[in-house]
Amino acid sequence: MRVTMAQTNPVFGDVQENLENMITLIYQYKNETDLIVFPELSLTGYLLKEKVYDLAITLGSHEIKQICEVSRETGINVMFGFIENGKGTRVYNSSVFIKDGEVSSIQRKIYPTTYGIFEEGKYFARGKKVKVDEIQDFTSSMLICNDLWHPSLPHIAAHKHCSLLVCLINSPEGGLGSTYSSSIGWERLGQFYAGIYGCYVIIVNRVGEEEDKSFYGNSKVIDPYGQVVDQCPFNDESTQTCEIDYSKVKEIRKILPIMRDEDVDLTIRHYQEIASQENAD
């Protein structure tokens, strides 16, 4: 399967221009790829604060319908990030998977990032479920940025037989201060999940400036052996297309059958124990 990383520079707060840029790029890859992945919040930009309420859209919006139409015309499946208008005044940092011209699944960010320079918890409600979906031979799961730093969520996806873990992120330089390299951290994290779960990991970051924050890109594809097999450069808009092969997933899972031997009941018992202790405290 051919996968394209779209390392874009979203125009801050301009949904229409970002939509047009995404559509143009999708058309450019007709007959050249099967799946295009855009970054977290690629339709809006990131540091929006109170603007999130004005830029939230529903699944029935014309923006989603336009991407569905382009997906049908080109035969390309698309994953991208947007602000989802939920019930009441709730909004979510969400990603959508458009497959064969239809909305196939939505993933809401479960742990909005609220540490370092990040303030998402002030604005976004929390998702409640890890979703998986099928694309060709793969079972895919979209997780959004900080959700990858909560190991329970990729572990849940792995138990749902995820073989393609797609990470839509917005990672700026210095987001966690000067003593921690986010780019190195993301590569190590992706290699760990790929190697331990025997899956492909695709990390798609954005580039560009917002306020005084600089997003560095360096999107990458990591194979089930934990090897980086393709990547985009630092700091520049870029698209890179990579072939991924499900036979590698089958191969490594025979060599290293970690998930085959996982005891879910044991994990549940310990989590219940931990929850009881915390509630007692």
Secondary structure as UniProt FT lines:
FT   STRAND          2..7
FT   TURN            12..13
FT   HELIX           15..28
FT   TURN            29..32
FT   STRAND          35..37
FT   TURN            40..44
FT   HELIX           49..51
FT   HELIX           52..55
FT   TURN            59..60
FT   HELIX           62..74
FT   STRAND          77..85
FT   TURN            88..89
FT   STRAND          91..99
FT   TURN            100..101
FT   STRAND          102..108
FT   TURN            116..117
FT   HELIX           120..122
FT   STRAND          133..135
FT   TURN            136..137
FT   STRAND          138..144
FT   HELIX           145..149
FT   HELIX           152..159
FT   TURN            160..161
FT   STRAND          164..168
FT   TURN            173..176
FT   TURN            178..179
FT   HELIX           182..197
FT   STRAND          200..204
FT   STRAND          207..210
FT   TURN            211..212
FT   STRAND          213..217
FT   STRAND          220..222
FT   TURN            224..225
FT   STRAND          228..231
FT   STRAND          238..243
FT   HELIX           246..255
FT   HELIX           259..261
FT   HELIX           264..280
//
